[in-house]
């Protein structure tokens, strides 16, 4: 079965990776960034080697997001640049995996939670969502 494993973050988390600390998002050092990068690379390499990795990407900070909002009968959608207004946690990165079971993908998500980060960093959930097959609608 195919799953999406998602990492959540905030604009403050991205600022922390640039060295700017705030409540719940202490500044990363160069060593912190290297440790995080090595962890993520090793995880993705292991998933590729096992044949479970379909795709995985880190995303740019929310401040670079663009929103396009419109209704089906609206000929001119509204386009807004910038950070998420009402949402605090956003998608920061993901993996698309093909795993034998929910237990296996949960094991992988548990490994993701062990990614190194500065002491005092907020603990954010790792989200697992099964992908729908084409034409599949779930109740």
CORSULSUL-V237152 format. One record per backbone hydrogen bond with DSSP energy under -0.5 kcal/mol. CO is the residue of the C=O (numbers start at 0). NH is the residue of the N-H. E is the energy in kcal/mol with one decimal. If there is no record, write none. Layout:
BEGIN
{{CO | NH | E} {CO | NH | E}}
END
This chain:
BEGIN
{{0 | 98 | -2.3} {1 | 130 | -2.6} {2 | 4 | -0.5} {2 | 96 | -2.9} {3 | 5 | -0.6} {3 | 128 | -2.4} {4 | 94 | -1.9} {5 | 126 | -2.3} {6 | 91 | -3.3} {6 | 92 | -1.3} {8 | 89 | -3.3} {9 | 13 | -1.6} {10 | 14 | -2.1} {11 | 15 | -2.3} {12 | 16 | -1.6} {13 | 17 | -0.8} {14 | 17 | -0.9} {14 | 19 | -2.5} {15 | 18 | -1.5} {15 | 27 | -2.9} {18 | 20 | -0.7} {21 | 24 | -2.4} {23 | 121 | -2.4} {24 | 21 | -1.5} {28 | 32 | -2.2} {29 | 33 | -2.3} {30 | 34 | -2.5} {31 | 35 | -2.5} {32 | 36 | -2.6} {33 | 37 | -2.6} {34 | 38 | -2.2} {35 | 39 | -2.6} {36 | 40 | -2.5} {37 | 41 | -2.5} {38 | 42 | -2.4} {39 | 43 | -2.6} {40 | 44 | -2.6} {41 | 45 | -2.5} {42 | 46 | -2.4} {43 | 47 | -2.3} {44 | 48 | -2.6} {45 | 49 | -2.0} {46 | 50 | -0.6} {46 | 51 | -1.6} {46 | 52 | -1.6} {47 | 50 | -0.9} {51 | 97 | -2.6} {54 | 95 | -3.7} {56 | 93 | -2.6} {60 | 63 | -2.1} {61 | 64 | -2.2} {64 | 81 | -2.0} {66 | 68 | -0.5} {66 | 79 | -2.7} {68 | 77 | -3.4} {70 | 73 | -2.1} {72 | 74 | -0.7} {77 | 68 | -2.9} {79 | 66 | -3.4} {89 | 8 | -2.3} {91 | 58 | -3.3} {92 | 6 | -2.8} {93 | 56 | -2.0} {94 | 4 | -2.8} {94 | 96 | -0.6} {95 | 53 | -3.0} {95 | 54 | -1.6} {96 | 2 | -2.8} {96 | 98 | -0.6} {100 | 104 | -1.9} {101 | 105 | -2.2} {102 | 106 | -1.9} {103 | 107 | -1.8} {104 | 108 | -2.4} {105 | 109 | -2.3} {106 | 110 | -1.5} {107 | 111 | -2.0} {108 | 112 | -1.6} {110 | 113 | -1.5} {111 | 114 | -1.9} {117 | 120 | -1.7} {121 | 123 | -0.7} {124 | 7 | -0.8} {124 | 126 | -0.5} {126 | 5 | -3.3} {128 | 3 | -3.1} {132 | 135 | -2.6}}
END
